[in-house]
Amino acid sequence: MFQKGSLPASLPADPMPLFAEWLAYAREQKAQRNPDSMALATSTPDGQPAARIVLLKRLVADPGYVVFYTNYDSRKGREIAANPRVAGLVHWDAQGRQVRLEGRVVKSPAAESDEYFASRALDSRIGAWASLQSEPLSSRATLLRRVAEQAARFGTKVPRPPHWGGYRLWLDAVELWNEGAFRVHDRARWTRSLAPDGDAGFIAGPWAATRLYP
Ligand SMILES: Cc1cc2nc3c(=O)[nH]c(=O)nc-3n(C[C@H](O)[C@H](O)[C@H](O)COP(=O)(O)O)c2cc1C
């Protein structure tokens, strides 16, 4: 089942098209329920890391960022506000592949978050209002009561909550890893600089590629 195909002998200048190809292939294969799940590691300013799964909803090869959605007031949201440097990891076990990501996070433009929020199922939109993600919850009944309250409050017209939206993870390091027989895996890392460019994101330098021992 897994791809024996290794990385090209001559590494491409930009890893993003190959990353996009691997993601599209994993989605197409349907060998796992959530081929776009990504472990996202954030950390506190004093260096305590924490990881959780989010869905990688969009990959923008040029200029090179991925998008995920969450509650801005959640633990990850608060950690990102204090330290926007994060790491991501996508693993496709059936394909024998992983992609490591490192970079810096900015909030998606509000209009883009609005558009994605509007595309979500009604129950998910109500859930975004009902859940105080990462806060202590006295009982499951309290959550169910909040869901019912928010459903009654909004009916079918549910606007995006101000505390919920997208993040763009701008990449300054990408590592593509392809499983090989007898642990002779194939692995390469691309890095580039990111210079802050206002709220919009970054001006990215060119990628530099290096093959690594597995
Ligand atoms: C397959 C899967 C996909 C998930 N996708 C998301 C997501 O896209 N956004 C999100 O906020 N939480 C998602 N979660 C829940 C998170 O893993 C996590 O429990 C939640 O965001 C709270 O994390 P925090 O307290 O560290 O902020 C997902 C969980 C799983 C298992």
The ligand as a Gaussian input file, in Angstrom:
#p B3LYP/6-31G(d) Opt

LIG

0 1
 C       -9.178000      14.387000      13.901000
 C       -9.305000      15.611000      14.765000
 C       -9.485000      16.844000      14.167000
 C       -9.601000      18.006000      14.945000
 N       -9.701000      19.197000      14.310000
 C       -9.734000      20.336000      15.040000
 C       -9.731000      21.607000      14.381000
 O       -9.656000      21.709000      13.143000
 N       -9.803000      22.717000      15.165000
 C       -9.857000      22.638000      16.529000
 O       -9.929000      23.676000      17.182000
 N       -9.827000      21.455000      17.180000
 C       -9.760000      20.294000      16.459000
 N       -9.703000      19.078000      17.110000
 C       -9.710000      19.081000      18.594000
 C       -8.296000      19.430000      19.096000
 O       -7.445000      18.298000      18.946000
 C       -8.254000      19.920000      20.558000
 O       -8.809000      18.952000      21.411000
 C       -8.968000      21.242000      20.749000
 O       -8.766000      22.135000      19.671000
 C       -8.531000      21.942000      22.050000
 O       -7.142000      22.161000      22.019000
 P       -6.388000      23.213000      22.986000
 O       -7.082000      23.169000      24.326000
 O       -4.977000      22.726000      23.045000
 O       -6.502000      24.565000      22.359000
 C       -9.571000      17.910000      16.363000
 C       -9.378000      16.657000      16.963000
 C       -9.235000      15.543000      16.178000
 C       -8.978000      14.202000      16.846000

